[in-house]
C-alpha cells in the first residue's frame, strides 16, 4: 500500500511536458513620410471657368401686346421652322373687326362731307369747315388705334427661323408682353457663357479661351464681349451671357448644346513654381518647409505671384531644383 502511494506521488512530481509557444511578432509603426516636391520652372496660367450653351445671335422672345384676351389658335410648336410673317397664334378679336369697319365707313362719310363743304363753302362757313376737318382727323386716329389693336391680336414670325420654345396653348388668357415662346435664326450660332460675378471682373475682350462643347470636343477661341444685360433682365437673353468667338464652329452642333469654357486671365512664362500642396500659411505669412541635401529641414519665407488651382508662382525665396515638403 505504501509502495503504491509512493509510486503515485512520484508520478505527480514528474515535470510537465514542455510546449513551444508561438508569439506574434510586433512590428514597429511606420512613420508616414510627407511627399517632397521639386521647385520647377515653366508656364503658369490662371484661369476662370463658366458654363453655357450654343445660342443664336438673332433670337427673340415672342409676346402678345394685348391684355386679357383669350388665345383662340396656336399654329406652331417647338422645333418648327417658320417664315417671316407666318401666323404663329392669335387672340379672340371680339368686336374689334366690326368696330374697324364702322369707323372706316364713318371716316369715308366725313371725307365726303368735307369735300362738299369745301365746294359750297362761303366765308362764314370757314369755322364749320374747320370743325369738320378736325373731326375727320380724330376719326383717322381712332381708326389707326383700332387697326393697331387688331394687329396685336395675332402673333407672327418676325423673321425666318426656328421656334425654340412655345408655351402658349389654346384657351389660355394672354397677358400683354408676357413671353409665350422664342424664335431663333439657327444659321448664326454663337458660344454663350455665364461666369460668376467675381470672375467677370478679371475677364476682358480678346482673352484666350478653351471651350468644351458636348459631343464636339475642345476648341480654342477668344472673348468677344462680356454680358451687357442690366439687373432684372431676362436671364436667358443673349445679353446676359459673355460671347466667345471660335475660329471655326464645329459641324453638326445644335442650338442649346451645353458647353463649358475656361478663360486664361493671366499667363506667366518661365515662372518658378511649387505645388499649392507645399505652401504653408500662418496669418499673413507665406512659407515652405525646405528639405536640404543633408536630410535637415528648415522653414523659408516666400513671396507669391500667380496662383492656379494646383500650382503657385514663387517670386522670391526659392531656387529651381530645391525640394519642398508637402503638408
C-alpha positions as CSV (number, residue, x, y, z in Angstrom):
1,X,0.0,0.0,0.0
2,X,2.8,2.4,0.9
3,X,4.6,1.5,-2.2
4,X,1.6,2.3,-4.4
5,X,1.2,5.7,-2.7
6,X,4.9,6.4,-3.2
7,X,4.6,5.5,-6.9
8,X,1.6,7.8,-7.4
9,X,3.4,10.5,-5.6
10,X,6.4,10.0,-7.7
11,X,4.3,10.3,-10.8
12,X,2.8,13.6,-9.7
13,X,6.3,15.1,-9.2
14,X,7.4,14.5,-12.8
15,X,7.9,17.7,-14.8
16,X,5.1,18.7,-17.2
17,X,5.9,18.3,-20.9
18,X,7.2,21.5,-22.4
19,X,5.2,23.0,-25.3
20,X,6.6,25.6,-27.7
21,X,4.6,28.9,-27.7
22,X,4.2,30.9,-31.0
23,X,4.4,34.6,-30.1
24,X,3.1,37.2,-32.7
25,X,5.9,39.4,-33.8
26,X,5.1,43.1,-33.2
27,X,6.2,45.4,-36.0
28,X,7.0,49.0,-35.0
29,X,4.6,51.5,-36.6
30,X,5.8,53.1,-39.8
31,X,6.1,56.8,-39.7
32,X,4.4,58.3,-42.8
33,X,6.7,60.2,-45.0
34,X,5.3,63.5,-46.3
35,X,5.8,64.0,-50.0
36,X,8.5,66.2,-51.3
37,X,8.2,68.3,-54.4
38,X,10.9,69.8,-56.7
39,X,10.8,73.6,-57.3
40,X,10.2,73.8,-61.1
41,X,10.3,76.4,-63.8
42,X,7.7,76.7,-66.6
43,X,4.5,78.4,-67.8
44,X,1.7,79.1,-65.3
45,X,-1.8,80.0,-66.5
46,X,-4.5,81.4,-64.2
47,X,-8.0,80.6,-65.5
48,X,-11.6,81.2,-64.6
49,X,-14.4,78.8,-65.8
50,X,-18.0,79.1,-66.6
51,X,-20.8,77.1,-68.3
52,X,-23.2,78.0,-71.1
53,X,-24.7,76.8,-74.3
54,X,-24.9,77.5,-78.0
55,X,-27.3,80.3,-78.7
56,X,-28.2,82.3,-81.7
57,X,-27.0,85.9,-82.3
58,X,-30.5,86.5,-83.6
59,X,-33.2,85.2,-81.2
60,X,-36.2,86.9,-79.8
61,X,-39.0,86.3,-77.3
62,X,-42.5,86.0,-78.7
63,X,-45.2,88.1,-76.9
64,X,-48.7,89.3,-77.4
65,X,-49.3,93.1,-77.0
66,X,-52.9,92.9,-75.9
67,X,-54.1,92.3,-72.3
68,X,-56.6,89.7,-71.1
69,X,-57.6,88.2,-74.4
70,X,-58.3,84.5,-74.8
71,X,-56.0,82.6,-77.1
72,X,-58.1,81.0,-79.9
73,X,-55.5,79.5,-82.1
74,X,-51.9,78.1,-81.8
75,X,-50.3,77.0,-85.0
76,X,-46.7,76.1,-84.2
77,X,-44.7,74.1,-81.7
78,X,-41.1,73.9,-80.6
79,X,-38.8,72.8,-83.4
80,X,-41.0,74.1,-86.2
81,X,-39.3,76.2,-89.0
82,X,-41.2,79.3,-89.9
83,X,-41.1,82.1,-92.5
84,X,-41.2,85.8,-91.8
85,X,-44.8,86.9,-91.3
86,X,-46.1,83.4,-90.7
87,X,-49.1,83.2,-88.3
88,X,-48.0,81.6,-85.0
89,X,-51.0,82.2,-82.7
90,X,-54.0,84.5,-82.4
91,X,-56.3,86.0,-79.7
92,X,-60.0,86.4,-79.7
93,X,-60.8,89.6,-81.7
94,X,-64.2,90.2,-80.1
95,X,-65.9,93.1,-81.9
96,X,-62.6,94.8,-82.9
97,X,-63.1,94.0,-86.6
98,X,-66.7,95.3,-86.7
99,X,-65.6,98.5,-84.9
100,X,-62.9,99.0,-87.5
101,X,-65.5,98.5,-90.3
102,X,-67.8,101.1,-88.7
103,X,-65.0,103.5,-88.2
104,X,-63.9,103.2,-91.9
105,X,-67.5,104.0,-93.0
106,X,-67.7,107.0,-90.7
107,X,-64.3,108.2,-92.0
108,X,-65.4,107.9,-95.6
109,X,-68.6,109.8,-94.9
110,X,-66.8,112.5,-93.1
111,X,-64.4,112.9,-96.0
112,X,-67.3,113.3,-98.4
113,X,-68.9,115.9,-96.2
114,X,-65.7,117.9,-96.1
115,X,-65.4,117.8,-99.9
116,X,-69.0,119.0,-100.3
117,X,-68.5,121.8,-97.7
118,X,-65.3,123.0,-99.4
119,X,-67.1,123.1,-102.8
120,X,-70.1,125.0,-101.4
121,X,-68.3,127.0,-98.7
122,X,-68.7,130.7,-98.2
123,X,-66.6,132.9,-95.9
124,X,-69.0,132.5,-93.0
125,X,-68.7,128.7,-93.3
126,X,-64.9,128.5,-92.6
127,X,-65.3,127.8,-88.9
128,X,-67.8,124.9,-89.6
129,X,-65.4,123.5,-92.3
130,X,-62.5,123.6,-89.8
131,X,-64.5,121.7,-87.3
132,X,-65.4,119.0,-89.8
133,X,-61.7,118.7,-90.7
134,X,-60.7,118.2,-87.0
135,X,-63.4,115.6,-86.5
136,X,-62.1,113.8,-89.6
137,X,-58.5,113.8,-88.1
138,X,-59.8,112.4,-84.8
139,X,-61.6,109.6,-86.7
140,X,-58.4,108.8,-88.6
141,X,-56.6,108.5,-85.2
142,X,-59.3,106.3,-83.8
143,X,-59.1,104.0,-86.8
144,X,-55.3,103.7,-86.6
145,X,-55.6,102.7,-82.9
146,X,-58.2,100.1,-83.7
147,X,-56.0,98.6,-86.5
148,X,-53.1,98.6,-84.1
149,X,-55.3,96.7,-81.6
150,X,-56.2,94.2,-84.3
151,X,-52.6,93.7,-85.3
152,X,-51.8,93.0,-81.6
153,X,-54.2,90.1,-81.6
154,X,-52.1,88.0,-83.9
155,X,-48.6,86.7,-83.3
156,X,-46.4,86.4,-86.4
157,X,-42.8,85.4,-87.0
158,X,-40.6,88.5,-87.1
159,X,-38.1,86.7,-89.4
160,X,-37.3,83.3,-90.9
161,X,-36.2,81.0,-88.1
162,X,-37.0,78.1,-85.9
163,X,-39.3,78.0,-82.9
164,X,-37.1,77.3,-79.9
165,X,-40.0,77.1,-77.4
166,X,-43.7,77.8,-77.4
167,X,-45.7,77.5,-74.2
168,X,-49.0,79.2,-75.1
169,X,-52.0,76.9,-75.5
170,X,-55.4,77.4,-77.0
171,X,-57.8,78.7,-74.3
172,X,-55.1,80.4,-72.2
173,X,-55.6,84.0,-71.1
174,X,-52.8,86.1,-72.6
175,X,-51.1,88.9,-70.7
176,X,-49.5,91.8,-72.6
177,X,-45.7,91.4,-73.2
178,X,-45.5,88.1,-71.3
179,X,-43.2,85.6,-73.0
180,X,-45.1,82.8,-74.7
181,X,-42.2,81.5,-76.9
182,X,-38.9,82.1,-78.5
183,X,-37.7,82.2,-82.1
184,X,-34.1,81.9,-83.3
185,X,-32.1,82.1,-86.5
186,X,-30.1,78.8,-86.5
187,X,-27.7,80.0,-89.1
188,X,-25.9,82.3,-86.7
189,X,-25.0,80.2,-83.6
190,X,-22.5,81.6,-81.1
191,X,-20.9,80.3,-77.9
192,X,-22.6,82.0,-74.9
193,X,-21.2,81.5,-71.4
194,X,-22.1,82.7,-67.9
195,X,-19.4,83.3,-65.4
196,X,-19.5,84.2,-61.7
197,X,-19.7,87.9,-60.9
198,X,-16.3,87.9,-59.2
199,X,-14.7,86.1,-62.2
200,X,-16.2,88.6,-64.7
201,X,-14.1,91.3,-63.1
202,X,-10.9,89.6,-64.3
203,X,-12.1,88.9,-67.9
204,X,-11.7,91.3,-70.8
205,X,-12.4,91.0,-74.6
206,X,-9.7,89.4,-76.6
207,X,-8.6,86.9,-73.8
208,X,-7.8,83.4,-74.9
209,X,-10.3,80.7,-74.1
210,X,-10.8,76.9,-74.3
211,X,-14.4,75.8,-75.0
212,X,-15.6,72.3,-74.4
213,X,-18.7,71.5,-76.4
214,X,-20.7,68.4,-75.5
215,X,-20.1,65.7,-78.2
216,X,-17.9,68.1,-80.2
217,X,-14.6,68.3,-78.1
218,X,-12.4,71.2,-77.1
219,X,-12.0,74.3,-79.3
220,X,-9.8,77.4,-78.9
221,X,-11.4,80.9,-79.0
222,X,-11.3,84.4,-77.8
223,X,-13.7,86.5,-75.7
224,X,-15.8,88.8,-77.9
225,X,-17.7,90.7,-75.2
226,X,-18.9,90.5,-71.6
227,X,-22.6,90.4,-70.6
228,X,-24.5,93.6,-71.3
229,X,-27.8,92.8,-69.6
230,X,-28.9,95.0,-66.8
231,X,-30.1,93.7,-63.4
232,X,-33.5,92.1,-63.7
233,X,-33.1,91.4,-67.4
234,X,-34.2,88.1,-68.9
235,X,-31.7,85.5,-67.6
236,X,-32.0,83.6,-70.8
237,X,-31.4,86.6,-73.0
238,X,-28.2,86.7,-75.1
239,X,-27.3,90.0,-73.3
240,X,-26.9,88.0,-70.0
241,X,-24.1,85.9,-71.5
242,X,-20.4,86.5,-72.4
243,X,-19.9,85.7,-76.0
244,X,-16.9,83.8,-77.3
245,X,-15.7,83.5,-80.9
246,X,-14.3,80.2,-82.1
247,X,-12.0,80.0,-85.1
248,X,-14.5,77.6,-86.6
249,X,-17.7,76.3,-85.2
250,X,-17.8,72.5,-85.3
251,X,-20.2,70.9,-87.7
252,X,-23.5,69.2,-86.6
253,X,-23.9,71.2,-83.4
254,X,-27.3,72.5,-82.4
255,X,-28.9,75.4,-80.6
256,X,-29.0,74.7,-76.9
257,X,-26.0,72.3,-76.8
258,X,-24.4,72.6,-73.4
259,X,-20.7,73.7,-73.1
260,X,-18.1,74.9,-70.7
261,X,-15.4,77.5,-71.1
262,X,-12.2,78.5,-69.3
263,X,-10.6,81.9,-69.9
264,X,-6.9,82.5,-69.4
265,X,-6.9,85.7,-67.3
266,X,-3.1,85.7,-66.6
267,X,-0.1,83.8,-68.0
268,X,3.5,83.7,-66.7
269,X,6.3,82.3,-68.9
270,X,9.4,80.8,-67.3
271,X,7.9,81.1,-63.8
272,X,9.4,79.4,-60.8
273,X,6.6,77.5,-59.0
274,X,5.7,74.8,-56.5
275,X,2.5,72.8,-55.9
276,X,-0.1,74.6,-53.7
277,X,0.1,71.5,-51.5
278,X,3.6,72.6,-50.4
279,X,2.6,76.1,-49.5
280,X,2.1,76.9,-45.8
281,X,0.4,79.9,-44.3
282,X,0.4,81.4,-40.8
283,X,-1.7,84.6,-40.6
284,X,-0.2,86.8,-43.3
285,X,3.0,84.8,-43.6
286,X,3.6,82.5,-46.6
287,X,6.4,80.0,-46.1
288,X,7.6,76.5,-47.2
289,X,9.5,73.7,-45.5
290,X,12.7,73.1,-47.5
291,X,14.3,69.6,-47.5
292,X,18.1,70.1,-47.5
293,X,20.6,67.6,-49.1
294,X,21.8,66.6,-45.6
295,X,18.4,65.5,-44.6
296,X,17.7,68.6,-42.4
297,X,14.6,70.7,-43.0
298,X,14.0,74.4,-42.5
299,X,11.3,77.0,-42.9
300,X,11.8,79.6,-45.7
301,X,9.5,82.6,-46.2
302,X,8.4,83.1,-49.8
303,X,6.8,85.8,-51.9
304,X,4.0,84.6,-54.2
305,X,2.9,85.5,-57.7
306,X,0.3,83.9,-60.0
307,X,-1.7,81.1,-58.4
308,X,-3.6,78.3,-60.2
309,X,-5.8,75.6,-58.8
310,X,-2.7,73.3,-58.5
311,X,0.4,75.5,-58.5
312,X,1.7,78.8,-57.2
313,X,4.4,81.1,-58.6
314,X,7.4,81.8,-56.2
315,X,8.8,85.3,-56.9
316,X,11.3,85.3,-54.0
317,X,12.6,82.8,-51.5
318,X,13.4,79.6,-53.5
319,X,15.5,78.5,-56.4
320,X,14.9,75.9,-59.1
321,X,15.7,72.3,-58.1
322,X,15.2,72.7,-54.4
323,X,12.9,70.3,-52.6
324,X,9.9,71.4,-50.5
325,X,7.9,69.2,-48.2
326,X,4.1,68.8,-48.7
327,X,1.7,69.4,-45.9
